[in-house]
């Protein structure tokens, strides 16, 4: 991301020209004369061979190489190449649509089963806790009502307390069916006691049948719910690599800046069979400055300089105006801490190596097919070399990790998966927070005023170079004219 490079150069670049205001605390200096453009026009395939040979050379030379971006644009005039690529994309799109439809069907079935499961869990809870009141209510409303004129709800016309008496039976003598005992305990007429005894028998028989049926139904629904959950999970697992492969077929015209550039680009002509492929890679490795007449240098253990320091944290990573936080608003301290550990553990950055040579390489390949059938490749290597301190490199690697995270999030959102950082529960909490945010707005206004004051003070300090003068030098090299130029930049060139 060019803006991040600009910010790094502003803080750790070569002074003056409003650059290097924190030189010594951070270093991000492009090599003098390190911007090179190499262009070759070769028969088709020769340029690709050159590029594919260059990548292993970087690896064999000790560089860590990562692809940052890639785009492909094919002219419809080149019918063979265009149709092949479009066919592959369309086939993947059909499979993705079918997969998403299968997921939608499975989710719909899962929701219906989940609804039934919740309902039967309530029934099971009533049975297990012996909730007579609720069970008798269900019996009256759902079962006994089918008896028509003999139902309890119809009999209340004759005995208004019939429903209350039936409920009282459940509280006092739920299993009793003897007419005389029911009559004495409830102090009612014998005729009503006979009816209640009959309803009591019907209820107890229904409860026994209903209980066994509910337990069996819950088991069956649970099995189906687990099956649907597994199906949804498997569908999403199958789709994820397919969607990732499809997203890698990123057309050049999908970028706004490319659309504007097509007006003046010599490689975008509707009348010519031209395809373009642009790849950006980063390559880096640690370096040690070689000083004339210097003694032997031996590094043991870790050098006591932490790459994730306060400067990179406050001024670059969590800078909401022009830092990483501006381009990736979702990043948190927890996410950054975990990625810093990951970067160090996988060997992208070594804590006891303070300085790195860093290549920013953009490979542009244009395949031209003339009307006579002759095909050739025009390839261009745009290279820029940087001398970076470890904290500057850490910022770029965090940018790379954030790109990977965005790519994965886009895939997950498409198939309905959620990440640890942003779950559906979080989205629900955001909705609820909007309803409760009235009182918080006043506090936020006060905080925002304080932030604005701090930003203005920081800008004044930066303009007057007071901030950098108060914190002069730092743990890294700060002598640009002598040591950085003569020792380190000569290695980068």
Residue, then its C-alpha position, 0 to 999 in steps of 0.5 A: x500500500x503506497x500510502x503506508x510507504x509514504x508514512x514510513x518514509x515521512x517518519x523514518x526517511x532521508x532528511x530533509x524534505x519533511x522526511x525522517x522526522x523520527x529517524x533513529x526511532x524508525x528507518x525507512x529509506x529508499x536506496x539511492x538509485x534503487x528505483x529501477x525499471x527493466x523492460x524486455x520484449x521477447x517471444x511468448x513464454x520467454x518473459x514468463x520463464x524469466x519471471x519464474x526463474x527470478x522467484x526461485x533465485x530470490x528464495x535461494x538468495x535468502x529472501x522471504x517472498x510474498x505476493x501482495x496483489x495480482x490482476x488479470x485483464x484479457x481482451x475479448x479479441x484474443x478469443x482463445x485465451x479469453x474464452x478459456x479464462x471465462x469458461x473456467x470462471x463461469x464453471x466456478x461461478x455455477x458451482x459456487x451458486x449451487x453450493x450456496x443454494x445447497x447451504x440455503x436449503x440446509x439452513x432453512x431445514x435446520x431452522x425448521x428443525x431448531x424451532x421444533x426442537x425448542x418446542x419439544x424441549x419445553x414439553x420435555x422440561x414440563x415432563x421432567x420437572x412434573x409441571x402439572x399446571x402447564x401439562x394440564x393446560x396443554x391437555x385442555x387446549x390441545x387434546x380434550x378440546x377434540x371431545x367436542x361437547x364433552x370437553x372441559x371447556x364446554x362443561x364449564x357452562x354447567x360447572x363454572x369451576x370445572x377448569x379450576x377444579x381440574x387444575x387443583x387436582x394436579x396440585x393436590x392429588x394428580x394420580x387420584x381417580x377415586x370419585x369419593x376422594x375427589x368429591x371430598x377433597x374438592x368439596x364438589x358434587x358427585x356428578x362433577x367428581x365423576x366427570x373430573x375422575x374421567x378426565x383425570x384418567x384420560x389425562x394420565x393416559x395421555x401424559x404417559x403416551x405423550x411423555x414417551x412420544x416427546x422423548x422419542x421425538x426429541x432424540x430424532x430431531x436432535x439427530x436431524x439437527x446434528x446432521x443439518x449442522x454437519x451438512x452446513x459445515x461441510x458445504x461451507x468447507x467445500x465452498x471456501x477453496x472454490x471461492x478463494x480460487x475464483x477471487x484470485x481471478x481478479x480482473x484488472x478493471x475491477x479496480x477504480x484506478x485501472x478503469x481510469x488508466x485504461x483511457x491512456x494505457x497503450x495495452x488496453x485497446x479494443x481492437x487488439x488481442x492483448x492480455x495484461x497480468x500485473x503481480x506485486x511481490x515483496x521480498x526481504x532479508x536481514x542485513x548487517x552493515x559492514x564497517x571498514x576496520x571493524x572488529x568481530x561482531x557476534x550476536x548472542x540471544x535477543x538484542x533488547x529492542x522491541x519491534x512493536x514499540x510505542x512509535x509504530x503503535x501510536x503514529x503508524x498502526x493505530x493512526x486513524x488519519x493515515x495509518x493502518x487503522x484508516x485502511x483496516x478499521x477493524x484491527x484491534x490491539x489483541x489482533x495486532x499482538x497475535x499477528x506480531x507473535x505469528x510474524x516472529x514465530x514463522x520467521x518473517x522477522x527476526x528480533x535480533x536482526x535490526x535492519x533489513x533490505x526490502x524489495x518492492x517489485x511490480x511485474x507487468x506482463x503484456x501478451x500481444x497477438x498480432x493479426x499475422x498470428x505472431x505472439x510476444x511478451x512485453x514484460x516490465x520489472x518495476x523495482x524499488x529497494x528499501x533500507x528498513x529497521x525492524x519496526x518499519x518492516x513489522x508495519x508492512x508485514x502487519x499490512x500484509x497480514x491485514x490483506x490476508x485477513x480481509x481476503x478470508x473475511x470476504x470469503x467467510x461473509x459470502x458463505x455465512x461464516x463468522x470470524x472470532x473478531x466479528x461474530x453475529x453476536x457482535x453485530x447484534x450487540x451493535x444494533x442494541x448499542x444504537x438503541x442505548x447510545x443517547x447517554x454515551x453521545x455526550x461522553x463521546x463528544x467530550x472525548x472527541x474534543x480532547x482527541x482533536x486538541x491532542x491531534x492539533x498539538x501533535x501536528x504543531x509539534x511535528x511541523x516545528x519538529x519539537x516532538x522529534x527533537x525532544x525524542x532525538x535519536x533512538x535505538x536505530x542508526x540516526x546518522x544519515x550522511x555518514x553511517x546510513x549512506x556509506x554503510x547500509x545503503x551501499x549494501x542495498x544498492 
